[in-house]
Amino acid sequence: MLVLTRKVDEGIHIGDDIFIRIVEVGRGAVRLGIEAPNHVSIFRQEVYERIREQNLASAQGESSDVLNAARLFRQKGLEEE
């Protein structure tokens, strides 16, 4: 992890397209301004983790749905014979 010290109105560049500026410091918090291209998603950590958990749950649900559908399809085929 890279740790930097910056003052208000100073910032850092990440690559050519992302710029992070220190907007305000105080009361145990730091406010950041982030300039990035529209195709770059920016999320707070807790939001990112929630999205990731939901995506994992959704992916697991899809496989069980497919298995259930296949089982029903086989049962239907056996009933018709």
C-alpha positions in Angstrom: 0.0 0.0 0.0 1.3 3.4 -0.9 0.7 6.0 1.9 0.9 9.7 1.0 0.6 12.9 2.9 -1.4 15.6 1.2 -2.9 19.0 2.2 -6.2 20.5 1.3 -6.4 21.3 -2.4 -3.5 19.0 -3.1 -4.1 15.7 -4.9 -2.7 12.7 -6.6 -3.0 11.3 -10.2 -3.7 7.6 -10.9 -2.6 7.0 -14.4 -3.5 9.6 -17.0 -7.3 9.7 -16.4 -7.9 9.7 -12.6 -7.2 12.6 -10.2 -8.0 12.7 -6.5 -8.1 16.0 -4.7 -8.2 16.6 -0.9 -11.2 18.8 -0.5 -11.5 19.1 3.3 -10.0 17.6 6.4 -11.6 17.7 9.8 -13.5 16.0 12.6 -12.0 12.6 11.9 -12.9 12.6 8.2 -11.4 13.5 4.9 -13.5 14.7 1.9 -12.1 13.7 -1.5 -13.0 14.9 -4.9 -12.5 12.3 -7.7 -12.2 13.1 -11.4 -12.4 10.1 -13.6 -13.8 9.1 -17.0 -17.5 8.1 -17.1 -16.6 4.4 -17.7 -14.7 4.1 -14.4 -17.0 3.0 -11.6 -16.3 4.6 -8.2 -17.9 3.2 -5.1 -17.5 3.6 -1.3 -16.0 0.4 0.1 -19.2 -0.6 1.9 -21.3 -0.2 -1.2 -18.7 -2.1 -3.3 -18.7 -5.0 -0.9 -22.6 -5.1 -0.9 -22.7 -5.2 -4.7 -20.0 -7.9 -4.8 -22.0 -10.0 -2.2 -25.2 -9.6 -4.2 -23.5 -10.6 -7.5 -22.1 -13.7 -5.8 -25.5 -14.7 -4.4 -27.1 -14.0 -7.8 -24.6 -16.2 -9.6 -25.1 -19.0 -7.2 -28.9 -18.7 -7.5 -28.7 -18.9 -11.3 -26.9 -22.3 -11.3 -29.5 -23.8 -8.9 -32.3 -22.4 -11.1 -30.8 -24.0 -14.2 -30.4 -27.4 -12.3 -34.0 -27.2 -11.1 -35.2 -26.4 -14.7 -33.2 -29.3 -16.1 -34.7 -31.7 -13.4 -38.3 -30.5 -14.3 -37.6 -30.9 -18.0 -36.4 -34.5 -17.4 -39.4 -35.3 -15.2 -41.8 -33.9 -17.9 -40.1 -36.1 -20.5 -40.4 -39.2 -18.4 -44.1 -38.5 -17.7 -44.9 -38.2 -21.4 -43.3 -41.7 -22.2 
